[in-house]
């Protein structure tokens, strides 16, 4: 499966492909940014949990679930119980999965 750049936040409807080496370089750069900035966290996924879905979390404030493929859609979840359930479920999946 070819690697594609996630552009769901820009509402760009075309795919941009990248090589595996470009992908690895981007991952290393992202982790370097996280190491230099205490307010930014990047947690690498070693297994693909969801296809075409990106999840962003601001702990104890909101969760954004974005579908990456056209039509792009975003769900912003602020409800405390729903947000906590998503945070807890993803944490378990990433650490136990």
Protein Blocks (a to p, Z undefined) as FASTA:
>chain_A
ZZdddfklnopabdcdddfklmmmmmmmmmmmmmmmmkbccdddfbdfbghiacdddehk
bccdddfbdcddddddfbfklmmmmmmmmmmmmmmZZ
